Amino acid sequence: MKKIDEKEMMSVSGGAWFWTIGKIAAIIFGTTFVSGLIDGFVRPLRCN
């Protein structure tokens, strides 16, 4: 295994797929949360 210095470490690319999935998940979560919030104010239902 080769040790790399800090300069080489910063130039390594990869892991972008993980961040892309995270951003997509955050957008889906935000959309679901906001739509539920709006639905709760517009059409309030009592708990049974």
A tleap script that builds the chain and sets N, CA, C and O, in Angstrom:
source leaprc.protein.ff14SB
mol = sequence {
  NMET LYS LYS ILE ASP GLU LYS GLU MET MET
  SER VAL SER GLY GLY ALA TRP PHE TRP THR
  ILE GLY LYS ILE ALA ALA ILE ILE PHE GLY
  THR THR PHE VAL SER GLY LEU ILE ASP GLY
  PHE VAL ARG PRO LEU ARG CYS CASN
}
set mol.1.N position { 0.844 -1.169 0.000 }
set mol.1.CA position { 0.000 0.000 0.000 }
set mol.1.C position { 0.893 1.237 0.000 }
set mol.1.O position { 1.862 1.318 0.755 }
set mol.2.N position { 0.555 2.193 -0.852 }
set mol.2.CA position { 1.356 3.402 -0.999 }
set mol.2.C position { 0.784 4.514 -0.130 }
set mol.2.O position { -0.419 4.774 -0.159 }
set mol.3.N position { 1.635 5.163 0.634 }
set mol.3.CA position { 1.204 6.314 1.420 }
set mol.3.C position { 1.226 7.540 0.524 }
set mol.3.O position { 2.157 7.735 -0.258 }
set mol.4.N position { 0.192 8.363 0.645 }
set mol.4.CA position { 0.143 9.588 -0.160 }
set mol.4.C position { 0.160 10.786 0.783 }
set mol.4.O position { -0.302 10.716 1.922 }
set mol.5.N position { 0.700 11.871 0.279 }
set mol.5.CA position { 0.746 13.068 1.102 }
set mol.5.C position { -0.576 13.828 0.975 }
set mol.5.O position { -1.466 13.432 0.221 }
set mol.6.N position { -0.686 14.913 1.718 }
set mol.6.CA position { -1.942 15.666 1.780 }
set mol.6.C position { -2.322 16.256 0.425 }
set mol.6.O position { -3.505 16.309 0.088 }
set mol.7.N position { -1.348 16.697 -0.347 }
set mol.7.CA position { -1.607 17.291 -1.656 }
set mol.7.C position { -2.219 16.257 -2.603 }
set mol.7.O position { -3.177 16.548 -3.320 }
set mol.8.N position { -1.659 15.055 -2.598 }
set mol.8.CA position { -2.196 13.987 -3.450 }
set mol.8.C position { -3.583 13.549 -2.956 }
set mol.8.O position { -4.462 13.221 -3.753 }
set mol.9.N position { -3.761 13.550 -1.639 }
set mol.9.CA position { -5.029 13.139 -1.069 }
set mol.9.C position { -6.167 14.070 -1.499 }
set mol.9.O position { -7.282 13.615 -1.754 }
set mol.10.N position { -5.887 15.356 -1.578 }
set mol.10.CA position { -6.910 16.322 -1.975 }
set mol.10.C position { -7.265 16.209 -3.457 }
set mol.10.O position { -8.337 16.649 -3.872 }
set mol.11.N position { -6.380 15.627 -4.251 }
set mol.11.CA position { -6.638 15.514 -5.682 }
set mol.11.C position { -7.350 14.211 -6.053 }
set mol.11.O position { -7.719 14.015 -7.211 }
set mol.12.N position { -7.545 13.324 -5.079 }
set mol.12.CA position { -8.227 12.062 -5.354 }
set mol.12.C position { -9.712 12.342 -5.531 }
set mol.12.O position { -10.338 12.985 -4.690 }
set mol.13.N position { -10.267 11.853 -6.633 }
set mol.13.CA position { -11.698 12.039 -6.855 }
set mol.13.C position { -12.412 10.720 -6.631 }
set mol.13.O position { -11.844 9.645 -6.829 }
set mol.14.N position { -13.650 10.818 -6.221 }
set mol.14.CA position { -14.444 9.618 -5.965 }
set mol.14.C position { -15.439 9.885 -4.866 }
set mol.14.O position { -15.324 10.868 -4.134 }
set mol.15.N position { -16.406 9.018 -4.751 }
set mol.15.CA position { -17.419 9.176 -3.718 }
set mol.15.C position { -18.514 10.145 -4.095 }
set mol.15.O position { -19.367 10.456 -3.263 }
set mol.16.N position { -18.520 10.629 -5.310 }
set mol.16.CA position { -19.539 11.591 -5.719 }
set mol.16.C position { -20.909 10.945 -5.778 }
set mol.16.O position { -21.919 11.618 -5.570 }
set mol.17.N position { -20.961 9.659 -6.058 }
set mol.17.CA position { -22.246 8.960 -6.144 }
set mol.17.C position { -22.953 9.000 -4.788 }
set mol.17.O position { -24.170 9.172 -4.726 }
set mol.18.N position { -22.191 8.841 -3.704 }
set mol.18.CA position { -22.764 8.885 -2.358 }
set mol.18.C position { -23.408 10.241 -2.093 }
set mol.18.O position { -24.520 10.303 -1.569 }
set mol.19.N position { -22.728 11.319 -2.445 }
set mol.19.CA position { -23.270 12.654 -2.206 }
set mol.19.C position { -24.472 12.936 -3.091 }
set mol.19.O position { -25.393 13.641 -2.678 }
set mol.20.N position { -24.474 12.394 -4.307 }
set mol.20.CA position { -25.612 12.580 -5.203 }
set mol.20.C position { -26.848 11.912 -4.621 }
set mol.20.O position { -27.931 12.497 -4.631 }
set mol.21.N position { -26.700 10.696 -4.116 }
set mol.21.CA position { -27.816 9.986 -3.499 }
set mol.21.C position { -28.310 10.759 -2.271 }
set mol.21.O position { -29.515 10.852 -2.040 }
set mol.22.N position { -27.403 11.299 -1.506 }
set mol.22.CA position { -27.776 12.084 -0.322 }
set mol.22.C position { -28.584 13.315 -0.681 }
set mol.22.O position { -29.567 13.636 -0.014 }
set mol.23.N position { -28.173 13.999 -1.726 }
set mol.23.CA position { -28.912 15.189 -2.163 }
set mol.23.C position { -30.295 14.826 -2.665 }
set mol.23.O position { -31.267 15.520 -2.364 }
set mol.24.N position { -30.395 13.753 -3.424 }
set mol.24.CA position { -31.701 13.316 -3.925 }
set mol.24.C position { -32.602 12.915 -2.763 }
set mol.24.O position { -33.784 13.258 -2.751 }
set mol.25.N position { -32.063 12.198 -1.796 }
set mol.25.CA position { -32.842 11.794 -0.622 }
set mol.25.C position { -33.307 13.004 0.171 }
set mol.25.O position { -34.434 13.019 0.664 }
set mol.26.N position { -32.464 14.016 0.303 }
set mol.26.CA position { -32.836 15.231 1.027 }
set mol.26.C position { -33.965 15.969 0.313 }
set mol.26.O position { -34.875 16.487 0.960 }
set mol.27.N position { -33.909 16.018 -1.007 }
set mol.27.CA position { -34.972 16.680 -1.778 }
set mol.27.C position { -36.289 15.922 -1.611 }
set mol.27.O position { -37.340 16.535 -1.423 }
set mol.28.N position { -36.235 14.596 -1.678 }
set mol.28.CA position { -37.455 13.791 -1.514 }
set mol.28.C position { -38.013 13.953 -0.099 }
set mol.28.O position { -39.221 14.112 0.079 }
set mol.29.N position { -37.138 13.913 0.905 }
set mol.29.CA position { -37.586 14.090 2.285 }
set mol.29.C position { -38.217 15.468 2.476 }
set mol.29.O position { -39.277 15.587 3.090 }
set mol.30.N position { -37.572 16.500 1.955 }
set mol.30.CA position { -38.104 17.853 2.092 }
set mol.30.C position { -39.462 18.015 1.426 }
set mol.30.O position { -40.360 18.647 1.981 }
set mol.31.N position { -39.612 17.447 0.242 }
set mol.31.CA position { -40.885 17.515 -0.470 }
set mol.31.C position { -41.981 16.799 0.305 }
set mol.31.O position { -43.092 17.315 0.429 }
set mol.32.N position { -41.680 15.619 0.828 }
set mol.32.CA position { -42.653 14.860 1.603 }
set mol.32.C position { -43.038 15.598 2.878 }
set mol.32.O position { -44.213 15.648 3.240 }
set mol.33.N position { -42.052 16.170 3.557 }
set mol.33.CA position { -42.318 16.893 4.798 }
set mol.33.C position { -43.187 18.117 4.551 }
set mol.33.O position { -44.156 18.346 5.275 }
set mol.34.N position { -42.853 18.899 3.544 }
set mol.34.CA position { -43.614 20.112 3.251 }
set mol.34.C position { -45.033 19.774 2.808 }
set mol.34.O position { -45.981 20.450 3.209 }
set mol.35.N position { -45.193 18.734 1.986 }
set mol.35.CA position { -46.545 18.374 1.544 }
set mol.35.C position { -47.378 17.872 2.728 }
set mol.35.O position { -48.575 18.152 2.791 }
set mol.36.N position { -46.776 17.142 3.661 }
set mol.36.CA position { -47.492 16.707 4.857 }
set mol.36.C position { -47.853 17.865 5.757 }
set mol.36.O position { -48.929 17.877 6.355 }
set mol.37.N position { -46.973 18.832 5.859 }
set mol.37.CA position { -47.234 20.019 6.669 }
set mol.37.C position { -48.402 20.816 6.094 }
set mol.37.O position { -49.297 21.233 6.829 }
set mol.38.N position { -48.389 21.021 4.798 }
set mol.38.CA position { -49.480 21.747 4.141 }
set mol.38.C position { -50.783 20.971 4.281 }
set mol.38.O position { -51.823 21.569 4.555 }
set mol.39.N position { -50.749 19.661 4.098 }
set mol.39.CA position { -51.947 18.835 4.228 }
set mol.39.C position { -52.506 18.908 5.643 }
set mol.39.O position { -53.724 18.915 5.823 }
set mol.40.N position { -51.650 18.961 6.634 }
set mol.40.CA position { -52.101 19.059 8.020 }
set mol.40.C position { -52.796 20.362 8.319 }
set mol.40.O position { -53.735 20.385 9.115 }
set mol.41.N position { -52.369 21.442 7.712 }
set mol.41.CA position { -53.021 22.734 7.934 }
set mol.41.C position { -54.306 22.866 7.119 }
set mol.41.O position { -55.292 23.426 7.599 }
set mol.42.N position { -54.297 22.362 5.916 }
set mol.42.CA position { -55.453 22.507 5.030 }
set mol.42.C position { -56.578 21.542 5.419 }
set mol.42.O position { -57.756 21.892 5.352 }
set mol.43.N position { -56.200 20.323 5.826 }
set mol.43.CA position { -57.205 19.284 6.097 }
set mol.43.C position { -56.877 18.608 7.429 }
set mol.43.O position { -56.426 17.463 7.448 }
set mol.44.N position { -57.102 19.314 8.546 }
set mol.44.CA position { -56.756 18.717 9.838 }
set mol.44.C position { -57.713 17.579 10.202 }
set mol.44.O position { -58.931 17.725 10.097 }
set mol.45.N position { -57.161 16.469 10.621 }
set mol.45.CA position { -57.943 15.320 11.029 }
set mol.45.C position { -57.648 15.009 12.493 }
set mol.45.O position { -56.517 15.159 12.956 }
set mol.46.N position { -58.676 14.575 13.213 }
set mol.46.CA position { -58.481 14.235 14.617 }
set mol.46.C position { -57.883 12.841 14.729 }
set mol.46.O position { -58.106 11.982 13.876 }
set mol.47.N position { -57.126 12.635 15.786 }
set mol.47.CA position { -56.575 11.302 16.056 }
set mol.47.C position { -57.677 10.426 16.631 }
set mol.47.O position { -58.491 10.898 17.424 }
set mol.48.N position { -57.713 9.175 16.248 }
set mol.48.CA position { -58.728 8.238 16.776 }
set mol.48.C position { -58.185 7.489 17.955 }
set mol.48.O position { -58.884 6.658 18.535 }
savepdb mol mol.pdb
quit
